[in-house]
Amino acid sequence: MAPFRLSERLVDVETSGEPFEKTNGFSFDLPDVASTNGALDRALALWKGEKKRWEELIKRGMQWDFSWKEPCKSYEKIYQQLLIK
C-alpha cells in the first residue's frame, strides 16, 4: 500500500474532471512558483467571480478529514510488512 499523499485526497475544482460538488480545492503538479501561482490564480478567480460557489467549496473543504488518522494506518501496515521480512 502506498503512503498517503495530500494530492490523492484533494479533488481539484477544474482539473479533476469531477463535478463541482465533488471537488474540495485547487492542486498543482510541480513544487515550483509557476505551478503554485497557477493554482492560486484559479482560486482567486473563483473567489472574485463566483462568491456563492467559493463559499460552497470552502464549506465542503472544511468537512473533509485531512488528519493523519487514515494515513497512519497505511504507514503502520507498511512497517508491519517490513518487520515480517
Secondary structure, DSSP 8 states (H G I E B T S, - for coil): -----GGGT--BTTTS-S-GGG--B---SSSSHHHHHHHHHHHHHHHHH-HHHHHHHHHHHHHS--SSHHHHHHHHHHHHHHHH-
